[in-house]
Amino acid sequence: MQLTIMEFFQRMSSPFLDVLVELMTMLGEETIFILAVAFFLWCASKKKGFAIFSTLFASLIGMSVLKALVKAPRPFQVIAQIEGKRIETATGYSFPSGHTTGAASFYSSLAVTYRKRWLSIVCAVLILLVALSRMYLGVHWPLDVFAGLALGITVTFVAYTWFSTLYDKPEALYTFSLVVGAISAAVAVLLALLIELEAIDPVGFTDPMKLFSLAGGGYLGFAWEQRHIKYTTDGKTGTKILRFVLGVIVLLVIQALKTILGDHMAVGVFRYGITGLWATALYPYLGSRIRIGKTSHLFERS
């Protein structure tokens, strides 16, 4: 049954559809998620940004654990007639689909955040497009995609409201962020070390290492911000645009370090860790000291 479905998508393949579907699958990639969460944190709502970030992290951690345990090969790796496309983003094992898990979690979180009928429909369509794109590209089995959908949506409906409520409890938020951030950072360093020593499978654990690095920096940043920075996302439209553009430029520079310093595990821990810290605290901290007028700053403190 699964092979029949995969062969159906392979027969549909054409140069035009290849380009279109690759654009669709990008909707489930980390760049979109990082930029969207950064926008919420810097320009919209810290509370919503925290809840979406945390829900996405919980979903992707669950996905990463399953990948490392099941170690299922991808369709194009075991079936000769299946051509894999955009395989540079098909890292790790096959089950469950990481793109689908991330898309299901992120877009369902958006739907829950705003509870608008039209937005819920749009988010459902985007989730479906990402899911279908993974099979068309030959990088996931239907079962991988179904599991990703179930995992991402389930975590959202179980955890999103809890994370949102947690944000309104300052002491609990600080403790949670500090503990989860410290544990995540420690796990990231440990995984990087074990991968370098060839003590664990790099295919199964490189992506979790990056994820824990991002969470470590992000949650430690949340703790720092909650106690010592306390910025506001308020500001004029022009200020918000400038704020977002400058922040994204730095994020791109951070990610570009891979081409300069190489794709070593230590570099990965640093890149993803500083990405999380930059988004949640370091940028607002520096921005609250950057004047953009006689009386205003890039970020204002509440």
C-alpha positions, -999 to +999 in steps of 0.1 A: +000+000+000+027+025+010+048+016-021+017+021-043+012+056-029+049+065-034+048+052-070+017+074-076+036+105-066+066+095-086+044+092-117+032+128-111+067+142-112+075+170-136+100+199-136+073+224-128+058+204-100+093+197-086+099+234-081+064+240-067+066+211-043+101+222-031+086+256-023+057+238-004+081+217+016+101+248+027+070+257+047+080+230+071+117+239+075+135+254+104+142+287+088+104+295+086+099+285+122+129+305+135+118+337+116+082+333+127+090+328+164+115+357+162+088+379+148+064+371+176+091+376+203+103+409+188+073+425+173+040+409+183+037+390+217+064+375+239+037+352+255+026+339+221+062+335+210+071+315+241+041+292+238+047+285+201+085+280+207+078+256+235+051+236+217+073+233+187+103+222+208+082+195+226+069+182+193+103+181+176+120+164+207+094+137+205+100+133+168+138+132+173+135+105+200+113+083+177+137+088+148+167+077+169+148+047+182+132+034+151+160+041+126+138+037+096+154+042+062+139+067+037+121+055+006+147+066-019+173+048+001+157+013-002+136+015-034+156+020-066+127+034-086+120+062-061+140+093-068+147+115-037+145+152-042+158+180-020+176+153+000+200+179+015+172+187+040+163+151+045+186+146+075+183+118+100+160+088+097+126+085+081+101+078+109+083+101+117+086+130+092+103+159+108+090+185+083+054+172+088+058+171+126+071+207+127+045+220+103+017+203+121+028+217+154+037+252+142+006+259+121-018+242+145-003+265+172-010+295+151-046+283+147-050+278+184-033+312+191-058+332+171-088+310+168-100+325+136-119+302+112-102+315+081-067+312+097-075+277+109-084+267+073-052+283+059-031+265+085-047+231+078-040+236+041-004+245+048+001+214+070-015+192+043+008+207+016+039+200+036+028+165+044+021+157+007+053+173-004+074+149+017+059+119-002+061+136-036+098+143-030+104+106-021+119+113+013+091+099+035+067+070+035+029+077+041+033+062+076+061+087+084+038+115+074+008+103+092+028+098+124+042+134+120+008+148+116-005+130+147+025+139+169+026+176+159-012+182+163-015+161+195+014+180+212-002+213+203-036+205+218-021+189+249+007+214+256+000+248+240-025+261+266-002+249+294+028+268+281+006+299+275-007+297+311+029+291+324+040+324+309+016+343+332+033+329+363+067+348+365+084+326+392+073+294+376+083+307+341+117+316+354+123+283+371+110+263+341+131+283+316+163+281+337+160+244+344+150+233+308+176+257+293+204+243+315+194+207+309+190+213+271+224+230+269+241+202+288+224+175+266+235+194+235+272+195+246+271+158+256+256+147+223+281+167+203+310+152+223+296+116+218+291+122+181+327+135+177+340+104+196+319+082+174+302+068+204+267+073+191+250+074+157+255+108+140+225+102+117+202+097+146+216+123+170+229+153+150+195+168+146+186+164+183+220+180+192+210+211+171+175+211+186+188+209+222+213+237+214+186+260+202+164+252+232+193+257+256+201+291+243+164+300+239+153+290+274+183+304+292+174+336+273+138+335+285+151+332+321+175+361+316+148+382+299+122+375+325+143+386+354+166+413+340+155+427+307+117+428+306+113+444+272+081+452+254+072+444+218+054+477+214+065+503+189+057+522+158+053+502+126+086+516+112+104+507+144+091+471+143+102+467+107+137+480+115+138+458+146+129+427+127+152+433+097+182+440+119+175+410+140+172+387+110+204+400+095+223+389+126+205+355+125+217+350+089+252+360+099+251+334+127+240+307+104+266+317+079+293+307+104+289+272+092+305+281+059+333+299+076+341+276+106+330+243+091+303+219+100+319+206+132+297+196+162+311+224+184+302+249+157+267+235+155+262+238+192+274+274+192+254+284+161+221+270+173+227+280+209+235+316+201+205+317+177+182+308+205+198+332+229+198+360+203+161+356+196+149+354+232+172+378+251+205+390+237+190+411+209+163+427+230+190+435+256+213+451+231+184+468+213+172+484+245+205+503+245+204+513+208+188+548+203+168+553+171+157+588+181+161+614+209+139+595+233+133+560+218+152+528+215+151+498+192+135+479+221+118+496+251+117+481+285+084+476+302 
